[in-house]
Amino acid sequence: MNYTTVSFLLLSFSFYLFSCSPKQQEQKPSFAIAIHGGAGHFGEEDISADMQSMYRTSLNNALTAGEDLLSQGSSAVEVVEAVIRILEDDSLFNAGRGAVFTSEAKHELDASIADGSSRNCGAVTGLNGFKHPISVARSVMDSSEHVFFSGHGAGVFAEKFSHEPADASWFHTHKAYSRYKKAAERSGDEVIPLEEKRGTVGCAVLDKHGNLAAGTSTGGMTYKKHGRIGDSPVIGAGTWADNRTCAVSATGWGEYFIRTGVTQDVHSRMLHGKESLSDACEGAIFDEMGKLGGDGGVVAVSSNGEIALVCNSNGMFRAWSNSENRGIAMFGESPDGTIESH
């Protein structure tokens, strides 16, 4: 082997090491998780210091549980279900135990879940008498050939799979009942205040195996008419997950999220328009849903570990974490909303 050949081989090897180094530095986080507890028109002046502390504690508890599971290697679907179950048990949020009352003084619970690896999903709407709608939705996804069950049928399905029941007293909270009474005192033609049109919990996850999942759960709208369905249980409006792009959970004025298919819009902008996660969320929330007059937000995680938390309302309860950083927030970057990425 002559001098020229040796020099060429050494130069080639050096180039190989140099070219690999940046890729190693740019490795995606080993996991990512984003959580929301609802979006709305509220600022720091609208929530007492004590309540702010309670919300932060609740979000931190849910986030910590998710981080622990992800660190142990749990799947994205498992983490989404576990985190949302914690939020469903927390009466601070309008989901599960904290669900609002319908116009008939009942509770109609909605939830959906999506698995990005299989592109399978499950959902329930109008569920009554069960503690964890998100778990029922997962059973629909994992244990049936269907995607969506409603009302009585959702309850029959939940009972068949031995999901934990709960009587009406479990869901009766002072906050939700007070809002119901105020709504009942309004005339039928009076516009429902914006703060009573939303309240949802959700979670989007990228696990250590590179799989995405998302889920959303809600009690719906205070004093909603019997049978009304919002976006939370609607795949493509309230929830989406696809390993090719992202996992998304939405919160806000459901009718507008359905009309513009917000969560699928985020996915499509990434898949077909080659937009970043943050740009796709901004476009879906501000340029589409928002321009029709709707408001709310999304939390999302991409297949490369990017996290986006975007809303056009001036508040959204949110928390996020990856293998390097974490954060919890409630209020918007401005009155016009928030565009946050990590």
C-alpha positions, 0 to 999 in steps of 0.5 A: 500500500503506497503513501497516496493510498494510506493518505486517502484512507486516513482522510476518508476516515476523518471525514466520516468521523466529522460527518457523524459527529453533528448527527450524534449531537442532534439526536432527538430526545428519548421521549416527549410528552405534552399535557393540557387541562383546557383552554379559555379566556382567563388571565392571571387576574382571574385565578387566585394564587391558591388556585394557581398553585392547585392547578400547578400541583395537579399538572405536575403530578400528571406530568411526573407520572408520565415522565416516570412511565416513559423513563421505564419504557412504557408505550405511548398508548399506556402513558396517554391512558395513565396520565389522562386517568389521573386528570379524570380523577381530579375535580379541577378539570372538566373531565371524569370526576370534574365533568360539567352538568348537561341541561338535564343535570346529568353528566355525558362524558366523551373521550378518544385515543389514537395509536400512531404506530398502528393508526388505530383509534377508539372513542366514546361519547355520551358515556354515563356512570363510568369513572374513566372514559379514556380507558373505555375508549382504549378498550374500543380501540384494542378490543373491538373492530369498531372505532366509536360507541355512543350513549347507551351502547358505550355504557353496555360496552364499558360494562362488558369490559368491566370498567370501573362504574361510578354513581352520580355523586362521584361526579357532583362537584360544587364548581360544576353545579354552580355553573349549571345553576347559573346557566339554568337561570339564563334565558334560553336565547342568552349567549352562553359565556365563553368560559363555559364552552370549554374544559378538556384534558389531553395528552400527546406522547412520543415514547422511547420506542419512537411511537406516538399516541394521543388522547383527549377526555372531557365532560363537554359544555356546561348546560349542553343540550342532550346529545350534543357532541363536541370535538374531544371524541372525534378523531381528526378534530380532537385527537390524532396520532400518526408515527409519520408526523405527530400526536395531537390533543385539542381543547376549545370550542368544539364545533369549530374544531370539528368544522376545520378538522384541527388535529388532522389538519396539523398532521396533513400540513406536516405530511403533505406540506412538509411544515414543522410541528409548530408551524402546522399547529399555528396554521391550524389554530390561527389561520383555519379554526381561528378565522372562523371565529373559534378559539382554543388550542392544541398540545402536540408532539412530533415524531422527532421529539418536537413539542408544540403548545399553541392556542389563540385564547389567552389561557391554556393549562399546559405542561410538557417534558422531554428527556432534557427539560420540562415546564408548566404554564397556564397563561398566554404569551399575549392576549392573542394567544401562545405559540410555544415550542420545545 
